Structures are given as structure tokens and as C-alpha cells.
Amino acid sequence: MHIIITYGGNSSVAMIQWASEQALKNVYVVSVDTGWSAPGWLERVQSVLDWSKTLGMTPTLLTPTAQFESVIQAKGHFPTQKFQWCASLIKGMPILQWLDDIDPDYTATVMVAHRRDVAPAYFRLPEHIEVSDFYGDRPVWHALYQHTHQDCQNLVEKTPIAWHTARGRALECDPCINSNARDIACVDIRNIKKTAALEASIGQPMFAQDIYQGTPNMVAFRDSAFCPEPQVQQDMSLFTMGCGDPYGCGT
């Protein structure tokens, strides 16, 4: 059994296509609705899942009770770049519970779409992790670990899923605690206002004040910010750190 983690990003779409071309058997494709995605992003994820079904795979969208807003409200504070507990609670726990239901014998291999060429943190990314405690001691396979940006683009072009150019990462969490000023400048204003409302409800900001470059708050910064043109090469360097990394954040 193979389990592909996807959040609708280019790399995981490429992995699904690659797995189909390799004729892998008994493939499950799983995603988690974090409750914090960009407007319209969940529809893209559903399109990816629906397409995977046409390839003979088994898609699953997990909707945990503990989504981003409810977890923040319960804890009374946001995660930080140093303590990124959000991914383990919102993604890791529901995936692990689901895995234990469908794979009680611990024979499944989890496939995560990390690649060496995405960011310096991945230069020594191994193809295989024989035992991963993030997935209940199941093995993890980075099947595309040596694929280049162009390799992935070639794979995605064979699919009915459009190449995502606007941000270079999946937007299942938007903004992400790893977002910098450049990333926040591109967040949909609806999510900016939703974030500001959550900040007000717990009395704590999501980001340090200096990220807003002299403006008083996130909304004012977003109103005055310029979203740069999409980069030719994916830039996921913001999302190659902390506890979210093993769960395929941004892929």
C-alpha cells in the first residue's frame, strides 16, 4: 500500500502522475482540510483528489474537528517559527489516526513530495526514511527527491490540473506561520481580515510587528503591499523547517 500526501501543490500533483506512470498498486491519496486555506484552494484539492480516482487511486479528504482557528482559540496563542505545533495537531494527528484505521499492520509506505532542488535545506534529502515516527514508524518515500523543477512541470503538464504559478506553494494554510512579508503581500485580503479577527479574539498577533514594514498591522500592510510577479522556479524555502516539514506542508 502506498499513501500519497497532497495539499494540491505542483510537487504532489507531479508525484501522483509519476505514481500512475509507475503503475503502483493500491495507492491512496490523502489530504487534510485545515480550515485555513486560501479562498478556492480546497476546490483545487478536491479536483486533485477526483482526478486521482480516475487513475485508479483511492482519494480521501480528512476534515478534523480540530482545525486551525479552533486550535488557536483553544490554546489562546499562535504557533511560532520555532514551535510549529500546528502541523502536528492539524495534519499529523488526523493522518496518523486514519493510517491506523486503514493500515493496522503498519505495511504502508507514505509518499511525500519533497525534492532536493526546492531549497538548500533539502540538498541531502534521502530517497527513503525506513522508519518515521511522524507516521507511526512507517517508511517514508521521497520518490521525486532527484526530480528538477522542469521534471515536475513536465509531469504536471500531462494532468488535468493546472500548474500553480501564483505563490509557488500549496495554500492549504494561508497565511502560514512561516510566511514572510513577501508571502503575506500575496495573501487574499479575505484571509488577511480573517487572521486579524482571530488575532483580536485572542489578543495576540500572529507575526512580529516588524514584518509589516512600518505599517500598524497586517491589514494596513496588505492594503499597501505589492504582490511580486510569480517566480519561474518554485520557492518553498519558507516551508522546509520545523515540525510541518514531514507532513508535506506546502506540497
N, C-alpha and C positions, 0 to 999 in steps of 0.2 A: 504494500500500500504506500502511495506517495501523497503527501499533503502539501499543496502549494499555497503559500500565504500571499494574498494580494490586497492592495488598497487602491487598485486602479491606475497605478503609475506605469510608466513606459517599461521599466525593467521587469515587473511581474507579468505584464501582458506578453512581453517577449519570452519569458520563461514558459508561460502556458503554451505559446505557439511552438517553442522548442520541444517541450514535453510531448506534444502531439506528434511532431515530426519524428521523435524517437520511439513512438508507439509505446510509451509507458502505459502499463496496465493499472487498473484500479486506482485512478487518480482522483483525489478530492481537491476542490478549490475553495478556500475559506477566507472570509473577510469579517471584520467586526465593524458594526455601526457605532462609532464613538460618541455620536450625538454632538460632535463639534466640527463637522466637515464644512467645507466651503459650499455655498449655495449651488445646487445642481450636481455636486460631486457624487452624492450617493446614487444618483441616477446613472452616472458613468460606471460606478462599481457594479450596479445591477446589470448593466449592459455587458460588462466583462464576465460576470457570472453566467448570464444567459448564453453568451457565446461559448463559454467553456462547456456548457451542457451539450451544445451541438457537436462538440468534439468527442463526446462520449464520457466526459468527466462528470463528477458529482459536485455541484456547487452548493455552498452553504453560506448564508449571511447570518452572523450571530448578532443579536440585539440584547446586550446585557442590561440588567436592571441598573447597574452602576455605570452610568455614562459620565462624561466629563463634568458637566455642570453639577450633577447630583453629588459626585465625589468631592468636588471643590466646596460645595455648600456644607457637606458633612464634616470635612476636615477643617474648614474655616481658613484655608490658605492655599496658595498655588504651589505646584511643584517648582523646582528651580533647575538650572542647568547642571548643578552639582547633584541635586537629589531629584532625579526624574522618575518618581514613583508612579506617575500617571500611566505609563505604558504597561507596567506590570499589572496594575489593577484593572485598567480598562480593556487591554488587549490580551495580556498574558494569561490572566486567570480564566476568562471565558474560553479561550482557545484550549487551555490545558484541561478544563473540565469537559469540553467537547471531545478532545482527543481520548480522554479516559473512557468515555462512553463508546466511541466507535473503534477504539484500538486498545481494548483491555489487556491484550497480550504484549503490548509495547513493541510491536513489529514494524510500525510505520516509520517512514523516513520523511522528515519535514524539509521542504524545499523553500529557501529564502533567496530572493533575487538581488543579493549584494554582488558587486563587481569590483575588481581591483582598480579599474580605471576611473572610478567615480570620484574618489577623494584620496588624499595621502594616507588617511587612517586605514585604508583598505589595501595598501600596497602588498602586504603579506597575508592577505585573506586566504585561508586554506579552502580547498575544494570541499573537504569533508571535516566535520566535527563528529567523532564517533559516539560521544555521549554528551548530550546537552542537558544540563539541569533546568534550563529555561523551558524545555518541552518534556519534562518528566523522564529524563535520561534517555530519550530517543535520539537517534542520529539526526544531524542537520547536513543537508547537501546544498552547497552554493554552486549549482550546476552551471551557471553562467559566469563563474568567477574570472575567467580569462576573456570574456566577450568584451569587445570595444563598444563605444557609443554607436559606431556605424553598424556593427554586427546586430545590435539590438534594434536599431532603426530598420534594418533590412527585415528582421523578423516581424516587427510590428506592422510593416507595410503589407504583409501577407494576411493581416487580420482585418475584420470589420471595425476595429477600434482605432479611432484617430490618434495620431502621435500628439501627445500633450506637450505644448511648447511654452505655455504662458509662465510657468513657475519652475519647471524642471524637477518637480517632485509631486508625489501624490498629495492630495489636500484633504486627507481624512481627519486631520487636526489642523485647524486654521483660525487664529494663529497658533503656532506651536511654541512651547516654552523656549525652544532653541532659535526662534525667529530673531533676526537682527533687523536693523532699520530698513535695509533694502527689501527684506521679505515683508515686513509689516506694511511698507508702502504699497504693496500689491494685494493686500488682503481686502476682500469685498467689504464695502462700508457697512453692510448689514452685520457682518461678523464683528467688525470693529465696535459697533454700538452694542452688540450682544456682550462682547467682552467687557466693555466699560460698565454695563449694567451689572455684570457679575462682580466686577471689582468693587462697585459701590455697595453691593449687597453684603459682602464680607469685610469691607473696609480695608482692603489691601490691593495694591497694584499687581498686575501680572508680571510687569517688567520694571527694571530700574528706570528712574526718571530720565537719566542721561541718554537713553536710547531715542528719546523724542526730539533730540537736537534743538533744544531751546524752546520748543512749544510746550504748553502747560500740561497736555495729556494726550492720550492715544488718538482720540477723535480729532483734535486740532492738528496733530501731526499728519494723520491720514488725509485730512482735507487739504493740507498744503504740500503733501509729498508727491513726488513724481515716480510712477512705476516704470522702471527701466525696460528697455526692449528685451525680449527673451534672448537668452544666451544660446549660441549654437550648440555648445556642449552642456550636458546636464551638470548642474552644480548642486550636489546634495551634501556638501561638506558640513552643513549645519546639522545634518541628521546622521552622523557617524560617530556618535558619542553617547555615553550613558546607558541607562537600562533599556531605553527604547530600541537600541540597535538590534538586539537579537530577534525582536518581534517584527522586523521588516518595516518599521516606520518609514513613511515616505516612498515606499516602493509600489 
